[in-house]
Amino acid sequence: MVVSTICKKVLVFVLLGLGGCMSAFADDSPCTMPNGSLSSTQCKEEKLKTLEKELDAGYQEALEKLPSSSKWDTRETKGQLERAQRAWRVYRDENCGYVGGLQGGSSRWVTTFADDCAIEETERRIDFLNLYLEAVDGVHKVY
């Protein structure tokens, strides 16, 4: 039971560490318009809005499951997740803006690459929170 809990914690942190977004290529979106077109940009913005709603729901659920305080580890509290989520959003926005600029081209292409990156990063964060939600019950039952 303790080994399983440790494995779950390690898995969560490994997935969190996989956040690099240097390959902002085509995504698996239903957006079938050519990349860089206005329709494609609008579609990606809608996809990102949908992902943001899913992310926020998972984040709220995770907050509900976390204690306000912990005598064992302050990193396992609501406050820590709130700080981590704020930091993650800054990271995503700044990193994806940078990635868009690196991929380059016209302003529309920069936006396209930045949107691809933001979608990819948001999907990763959703996966991270989902894994956390699966593991959190077992993690906190150990204590």
Backbone hydrogen bonds, N-H to C=O, Kabsch-Sander energy under -0.5 kcal/mol:
donor,donor_aa,acceptor,acceptor_aa,energy
5,T,1,M,-2.0
6,I,2,V,-2.4
7,C,3,V,-2.7
8,K,4,S,-2.2
9,K,5,T,-2.3
10,V,6,I,-2.6
11,L,7,C,-2.6
12,V,8,K,-2.3
13,F,9,K,-2.2
14,V,10,V,-2.5
15,L,11,L,-2.5
16,L,12,V,-1.9
17,G,13,F,-1.7
18,L,14,V,-0.6
18,L,15,L,-0.9
19,G,16,L,-0.8
24,A,22,M,-0.6
25,F,23,S,-2.0
32,T,30,P,-0.9
37,S,34,P,-1.8
41,T,37,S,-2.3
42,Q,38,L,-2.5
43,C,39,S,-2.4
44,K,40,S,-2.5
45,E,41,T,-2.2
46,E,42,Q,-2.1
47,K,43,C,-2.5
48,L,44,K,-2.6
49,K,45,E,-2.0
50,T,46,E,-2.3
51,L,47,K,-2.6
52,E,48,L,-2.6
53,K,49,K,-1.8
54,E,50,T,-1.9
55,L,51,L,-3.0
56,D,52,E,-2.9
57,A,53,K,-2.0
58,G,54,E,-2.2
59,Y,55,L,-2.7
60,Q,56,D,-2.6
61,E,57,A,-2.1
62,A,58,G,-2.3
63,L,59,Y,-2.5
64,E,60,Q,-2.1
65,K,61,E,-1.3
66,L,62,A,-1.1
76,E,73,D,-1.9
77,T,74,T,-0.6
78,K,67,P,-1.9
81,L,77,T,-1.9
82,E,78,K,-2.7
83,R,79,G,-2.3
84,A,80,Q,-2.7
85,Q,81,L,-2.7
86,R,82,E,-2.2
87,A,83,R,-2.4
88,W,84,A,-2.6
89,R,85,Q,-2.2
90,V,86,R,-1.9
91,Y,87,A,-2.7
92,R,88,W,-3.2
93,D,89,R,-2.5
94,E,90,V,-2.7
95,N,91,Y,-3.2
96,C,92,R,-2.6
97,G,93,D,-1.8
98,Y,94,E,-2.1
99,V,95,N,-3.0
100,G,96,C,-2.6
101,G,97,G,-1.9
102,L,98,Y,-2.5
103,Q,99,V,-2.5
104,G,100,G,-1.8
110,V,106,S,-2.4
111,T,107,S,-2.3
112,T,108,R,-2.3
113,F,109,W,-2.8
114,A,110,V,-2.4
115,D,111,T,-2.8
116,D,112,T,-2.5
117,C,113,F,-2.2
118,A,114,A,-2.6
119,I,115,D,-2.6
120,E,116,D,-2.4
121,E,117,C,-3.0
122,T,118,A,-2.4
123,E,119,I,-2.4
124,R,120,E,-2.0
125,R,121,E,-2.3
126,I,122,T,-2.4
127,D,123,E,-2.3
128,F,124,R,-2.6
129,L,125,R,-2.7
130,N,126,I,-2.7
131,L,127,D,-2.5
132,Y,128,F,-2.6
133,L,129,L,-2.8
134,E,130,N,-1.9
135,A,131,L,-2.0
136,V,132,Y,-2.9
137,D,133,L,-0.6
139,V,135,A,-2.4
140,H,136,V,-2.5
141,K,137,D,-1.5
142,V,138,G,-1.0
143,Y,139,V,-0.5
